[in-house]
Amino acid sequence: MNYINNLFLNKNNAIDSLHSSKIHAEELRQMHKMIPAKIIGSIVAVMMVASLFWGKISNELILIWLFFGIVIQGAYSVFLYVYYNKYVDSLSKNVPWGMLYIIHAFGLGCLWGVAGVIFFIKGSLDYQLLILLFIYVSASITMISNAAYKPAFYLFIIPMIVPILTLMIFENDFIHFVISSATLTYLIVIVYFNHGINKMLVDSLRLRFENESLHKFSQEKCYQAEQANQAKSRFLASASHDLRQPIHAQSLFIGELQGTPQTPHAKKLINNLESSIEVMRDMFNELLDISKYDAGVVTPVFKSFSINVLLNNARKEFQICAKEKGIRIKVVPCNAIVNSDPILLARMIRNLISNAIRYTETGYVLIGCRRKKNAIKIDVIDTGKGIPENEKNKIFDEHYQINNSGRDIKQGMGLGLSIALKISTLLNHPLSLQSTVGKGSTFSLLIPLGAKVKKLSDIDIITKLISHDVADLCILFIDDDEKIRIGMKGLLMQWGCYVIDASTIEEAIEKIGNEKNKTINLIVADYRLANDMTGIQAIEQIQTELNRKIPSMLITGDTAPDRLREAANSGYQLLHKPVQPAKLRALIGNMVETS
């Protein structure tokens, strides 16, 4: 079978072995689809020829030919069609389908080849041309119907035309010479056209299967990339959590140390430690911000407020940093009222200013506003190095930094502009960039105007947690990390709190039972506890055990989007490790006072 296939395939039809079996199967499927039409067409043609030549030659010979044409060949066609429908899937590897179709085509070719001999009435050119016409028509139809499978076409056309062509040649007169020449030419032409049609079909099938393979390959690669990305995210989330744990413990211990009497030298060392932890805390918070925006847990709260207050606060925050670099930072006064989320907008503008100062060595950073119909445009302008055209889109990518291949930590982690872009998208405040190398850059924000307010001084620009007295509070703290429990307990006790600490939910319930004379004022739980338990479950079980609602907060080092969403949707106050002691104290005071 392979020999026959290779015999009729030229170099132009060489098919990649990966797809050849698929193409061969599709060729046979196309042949199979044509069988019903062939059965009907063959029966009609055979009946017409028999009726036209009835009485012109031996009727017994015609009946024998009819028997083979209708009964034998028709029965084989029906058998082949039904057999293929029933067993093609289960027996495709064991049944030589190609050979079965070749036998079918060869049988039909022989049927018409015999017709060319028995209906070739000597001395009657009319009837000779009539049977030749039927053979021509049959050959033309077969050129199309058998185009999918060249072996079947060749083994049909040759036994059909060669017998009558031979008879024409042996008539040995000019008319038959012309007819035989025309027939030979017709045979060559029809073979040529069949070859072209088959080539187009095979090429289209090859392209189809190659596209399917490429699509499948692309899907597999996308799946592998997605799996790798998920694995990377899980690793980074796990690494982030594990790295935050000791830093969180250090922060608690330093907070406790700051509340004890110290020598000037010890105080300086503690302040240096606090500064180094603050740098690490800022780095972790940038990673956390990216995770929050990716997780979709940040919901903006829009309100009207004075943009001038926000910009001046940002200027004060960066004044010392700019002075240390020897550059000026200036805010052009603006009395506009804008409608935005003040917390998120402040973060975005701080990131833009921080980026401007980082890449400006001489000159200034200017923050100004311009009215644009129903909005204002905030420009953060610097006289820094400028950004090359081919870098303008890249600078908003996570961790991308210009001229920092050595990853100098002083230049940050390359997340500031990425976070700014995510916030601008969240707030629907378009962020644009104009820059000229050697002259500087301008980052612009378009913010809608807000409604006028009576007292601008009363507007809450940035949420400020006001520290309240937390002495004499009874706090239940649950964390499976012993060092963090020691650090948190020491810090809370230094503030005058009574602390019940536990590593598990069961231990917490047991200790509460032993402290029945104490009323729990607040529950502080780590989000991720031992035995696959969460702080949410711990809080809910303890509240159920005590049969009352208790102010509760979660502390987490997780940055995985699904965990962030779960923690944010719990409804409990949420702090992220490493926690600033001052922020923790302020939040505890506010929660207890407002409960």
N, C-alpha and C positions, 0 to 999 in steps of 0.2 A: 504493500500500500504506500509506504514512504517513497519507494522507488518511482511509482507512478506519479505521485505528487511532485517529486523533484524533477521528473522528466519534463513536466509541462511548466515549471516555474523558471523564468529567466533571472539573470542577475539583478535586474531592476526590481524584481519582486522578492528579493531576499528579505526575509522577515526575522526580526529578532526572536530568538528561541523562546524568550519570555512570553511573547504574545502569539507565536505561531499556532499553538494548540487552540487558543481562543479564536483566532481568525478562521482556522479550519472548521471548528465547531459552528461558527456563525455562517460560514459558507454553506455548510450542510443544512443549517436551519433555514436559510433562504431557499435552498433547493426544495426542502420539505414543504414550505409555504406554497410553492408553485404546483405541487402534485394535483390538487383538485382541479385546477384550470387545465392541466395537461390531460387528465382523464377525460374531462368533457370535450376538450378540443380534439383529442385523438379519436374518440368515438364518433364525433360529428364528421371529421375528415374521412375516416375509414368508411362510414356509411355513404358519404357522398361519392367517394371513388368507386365503391362497389356498385352503386346505382348507375353511375355514368358508364361503367364498363360492362354492366350486366348484358349478357348475350353477345358481347364483342369477343370474348374469349371463353374458355371453359368455365361454366358456372360452378362446377365442382371445385375448380382451382380458386375461384373467388370466395366460395364458402370456407375453404380451408384457411385462406388468408384472413377472412373475417373472424374466424374462430381464434386464430392466434392474435389478431389485433384487438378484439374485444374481450374475449374470455381470458386467454392466458396473460396477455400484457396488462389488461385492465385489472384482473385479479391480483397480479403482482403489485400493481400500483396501489391498489386499495390496501393490500397487506402491508406494504412498506409504510404507508401513511399512518395506519392504525398502530402498527408495531412501534414506530418512532414515537408517537404520542404517548404510548403506554410505558415504554421502557427507556426513553432517551436519558433520563436522569440517573436511573439505577444501573443501567448497563452500558453507559457511554464509554467506559474504559475497556469493556470486554467485547463490544460489538463493533465490527469494522464497517461503520456507517458509510464511509466513503466508497468502499467496494460495493455495498448494496446499491448505492445510487448510480455507480458506474455500470453495474449489471442492468439496472433499469434503463439508463440512457442507451446503452449498447443494444438492448433488446428493441427499443423503439427505432433506433437507427437501422437495425437489420430489417425490421418490419417494412420500413419505407424503401430500403435498398432492394428488398425482394419485390416490392410493388413496382419499382422502376424497371425490373426485369420482366415480370409476368404481364404487366400492362403496357409494355413497349411493343406495340403492334407494328410489325414490319410493313412498310409501304403505306402507312397511314400517319403522315406527318402531324395531322391535327391531333390525334390521340397521343402521339409521342409528346407533343408540346403540352397537352393537357396534363399528363402525368408529371411532366417536368415542372409545370406550374405549381402543382400540389407540393412537389418536393422543395421548390424554391420558397414557397410560403412557409412550409413547415420548418425549413432551415432558418428563415428570418426570425420566426417566432422563437425558435430554440436558442438563437443567438442571444436573445434577451432573457428567456426563462432559465437558461443554463449558464448565464454569465457569471454567476457566483462561484461556479466550480468548473474550471477549465478542463480537467480530465474527463468529466462527464460530457462536456460539449464536444470535445475532439472525438471521443468514442461514440458519439451520436452522428456527427456530421460526416465522418469518413465513410462508414459503411452505408450511409444513406445516399451519398452522391457518387461515390466511385463506381458502383455497378452501372448506373445509367450513363455516366460519363464514358465508360469503357465501350458500351454499346454504340453510343453516338460516334465515337472515334472510328469504330470498325465498320460503320456504314459506308465510309470511304467515298463521300461526295462532298461538294462544296458547301451545301446548306448545312449538313450535319457537322462539317468541319467548323463552320462559323458558330453553330449552336454549342458544340463541345468547347470551343475556345471561350465563348461567353460564359459557359458553365464553370470552366476552370478559373476564369477571372473572378466570377462570382464567389467561388469557393475561397480564393485567396483573400478577397475583400472582406467576406463575412468572418473569416478567421482573424483578420487584422482588427476589425471592429470589435469582435468578441474579446480579443486580447486587451484592447484599450478600455472597454467597459469593465472587464475583470480587474485591470490594474487600478482604475479609479475606485472601484469597490474595495479592493484589498487595502489601498492607501488610506481610504476613509476609515476602514475598520482598524487599521494599525494606529492611526491618529486617535481614534476613539478610545482604544484600549490603553494607548500611551497616556492620554489625558486622564483616564480613570486611574491608572497606576500613579501618575503624578499627583492626582487629587488625594488618593489614598496615602501616598507617601507624605504629602503635605499635612494631611490630617494626623498621621502618626507622629510627624515631627512637632506639630502644634501640641498634640497630647503630651509628648515627651517634654516639650518646653514648659507646658503648663504644670506637669508633674514636678519638673526641676524647679520651677518658680515657687510652687507650693512647698516643696522640700526646703528651698532656701528661706522662704518666709517663716516656716516652722522653726528652722534652725536659728534665724535671726531673732524671732520672738523668744525662743528658749534662751538664746545667748543673752539677749537684752534683759530678760527676767533674772537670769543667774548673775549677771554683772551688776544689776541694780541692787540685789540683796545686800552684798557687803558694803556698797556705798551708802545704802540706806542706813545700815547699822552704824557706820562711821559717822554719818550725819547726826544720828541720835546721840551717840557718845559725845561728839563735839558740842552739841547743844547742851548736854548735861554739864560738860566741863566749863562752858562759858558761864554757867550759873554758880560756879564755885570760886572762892578766893584764889587769886593767881598773882604770881610775881610778874613784873613787866616783861621779862624774857619769855615766861610761859604764855602770857597773854598774846605776845607777838607770834609765837609758834602756833598757838591755837587759831589765831586769825589767818595765818598763812595756810593752815590746814583747811580752814573754812573756805578760803579763796580757791584752793585747788579743787575742793569738792564742788564748789559753785560752778567752776568751769565744766566739770564732768556732768553736773546736773543740767546745765544748759545744753550740752551735747545730747544727753538722753531725752531732754524735752523736745528738741528738734526732731529726733527720730519718732518720738511719741506723737508729735503734731502731724507728721506725715501719715502715721498709722491711723490717727483719728479721722483725717480727711478721707483716706482710702476706705475706711470702715463706714463712713457716712453717719457718724455719731455726733457730728457738730451741727447744731441747728442754730442759725442766726436769729437774733432778736433785734428787730429793727425799731429804731426810735429817732426822734428829732433831737439834735444837740448842736452845740457850737463847735465848729471845726477848729476855731482858733485855740480853744482850751486844749484840745487834743494835740495840736501841732506844737504848742508851747511846752506841754508836758514832755513830748518827744525830744524837743530841743534841749530841755534841762537834763534829760536822761543821758544825752550823748555829748553834752558840753565838755565834760572833763576828758572824755576819749578824744574828741576833736582837738582840744588844747594840747594834749600830749603829743599829737602828730604835727602840731604846728599849723593847723588849718582852721579856718573860721566856719562856724555853722550859724546860719541865720534863717529866721522865719519871717516872711512878709505878713503883717497882720491881715486877717480876713474875718469879717463879721458875718459870714454866711452860716445859715442853719442847714445842715445836711440830714438826710434820712439814711441811716445805715446801722449796723451793729457796732457800737463803739469799741467793744473789746476786740473783735476781729479786725476792724479797721485800724485800730491802734497797733495791733501786732503786724499788720501788713506794712504800714508806714514805717514802723521801727525797723523792719527787715530791709526796706529800701534805703533808709538812712544809714543803717549799719553797713550795707553793701557799698554805698557811696563813700563813706569814710574809709573803709578798708582799702579801696582802690584809688584813693586820692592822696597824693604825696604833698602837693603844694596847692595853694589857692583856697577854695571854699566849697561848702555844700549849702545850697540855697533851697528852701522849701517855700513855694508860693502857690497861690490859687488864682484861677481865672474863671469868670462866668461863661458858661456855654449853654444858652437858652435856659432849660429847666434843670440844669446841672452845674456843678463846678468841676474844674479840672485842676487836680493837685499835681504839681510838678516837683520832683526831687531832682535837682540839677547839681552836677558835680563837675569839677575841672580836672578829673582824673585822666587815666591813660586812654580811655575810650575803648570801644569794643569793635573788633573787626567784623565785617559784614558776614563772613562765614561762621562766626561764633554767636551771632545774635539769637538764633533759635536754641542753640545748645545750652546757653547759660541758665535756662529755666528747667533743664533736666536735673534730676536728683544727683547729688554728689559731683556735679560737673563744676570745675573751677578753671579759670584761665590762668596760665603760667603758675600752676601749683602741682606739677608732676611729682614733686617730692613730698606732697601731702603735708605741708607745714600746718600744724594744728592751730597756729595763731590765725590762720585764714579761715578757720571754722571748718564745717563739714560739707559745705556746698549745698545746703538745704534752704538757705534763706530765701532766695528768689523762687525756688520751687514751691515753698510754702506760700509765698506772696501770690503766686499765680493761682494756686489752689483756692486761696481765700477770695481772690478777685472773681474767680469763677463761681464760687459759692454765693457771694454777695451780688453777683451780676454787675460788678464794677469793672469795666474793661481796662486792662493794663496794657500800655504800649511803651515802646522804647525807640528813642532816637539817639544815635551815637556817632561821633567822629573820632577816629583814631588820633591821639595826640591832643585832642581838645576837650574831651569829656563826654558825659552821657546825661540823658534826661529820661527818667521813668515817669510816666503820667498815668493818673487814675481819673476816671470819670465817675462822679458820685452824684446821684439825684439830690435836688434841694429838698429840704424838709419844711414842716410847718413851723411857724413862729412859736416860741415859748415865752412865758411871762418872766421867769427868773432863770437866766442862763447859769447862775452860780449853783442852782439846785440840780442841774443836770448831772446824771451819773455817767461820767465819761469812762472811768475804769472802775470795775468792782473792787472796792477796798474792804478787806476783812478787818473789822475793828476788834482789837484784842479785849476780851473781857476776863474778869477774874475767874479762874478755874479751880481755885482752892476748894478743898472739901468735897470735890466730886468723886463719886465711885464709878470707876471705869473698868469695864471688862474688855481685856485685850486678848485676841486669839491669833496666834501665828505659830507655824510649825518650825520656824527657824529660831533656835535657842538664843543666838547672839542678838537677834533683833528683839526678842522678848526682853532680854536683859537691858538692852539699850533703851527701849521704849518705857519699860517699867521705871528705870532710873530717872529718865527725863520727866515723866508724869509725876513721880513722887517728889521730885525737886520743885515742881509747880504746886505742890500741896495736895495732889490727888491721892485717893486710895485706889490701888490697882489690884485687880484679880486677873492674873495672866494664865493662859492655858494654851496647849499645843493642839488640842483636838476638841471637837464638839462635846464628846463624852466627858472629857476632863473639865471643860467649862461648866457643864451642867452639874457635875459632882461638886466643884468648888463653890458654885452658887448655893447649892444645898447646904454646904458647911458654913456659909456666910449669910444666914437667914436674917441676921440683924442689920444687914447692909442692903440699901436700895440702889439698884443699878441705875445710874443716870445716863450712861452712854455705852454703846458697844462699838468697839473698833476691831475690825476683822480683816486679816489678809485675804485677798481674793482667792488665791490658790493654796489650799490646805492639803494635808496628807490624805491618803486613801481616796484620791480623786474627788474629794469634797471641795466645796467653794464657800467663800465667806457669806455669800447670799444664803446658802442652805444653813449655815451656822446661825446667822442672825434670825432667820425665820423659825428654826427649831427652838432657839432660846426664848424668843418672844412667845412662842406657843407654850413652852414650859412654864414661863412666868405669867402667861395669860394677860399680857398687856403690851402695848406698843412702846418701844424704847427708841430714842434717837440713835441712829446707827450710821456708821461710815465704813466704807471699804477702802483699803489701801492696796494698790496693785502695782506689780512690776511688769505685767503683761502688755505687749503691744500688738498681739495677733488681732486682726480685725474682728473675728467672731467673738473673741473674749471681751474686746472693748465694747462691742454692741451689747453683749449680755450684761456687762457691768453697768453700762450707761442706762439700759432699759430697766434695771432693778429698782430705780427710784431712790436709791440711797446716795448720800454724799460720796464723792469719789475723789481720792487723792492718788497721785502717782509717785512711785519711788524714783529717786530718793526725795523724801519730804523735807522741806525746810521746817525746822522746829517752830519758828515764829508763825508760819502759815498754819501749822497744825494747831498751835495754841489758840490762834484767832478763830479758826473754824470750830474748835471744840466749844469755845465760849459762845459763839454765835448760835450754834446748834442747840445748846442747853438753854440759852436765854429765850430763843424763839419757840421752843417745844412746848 
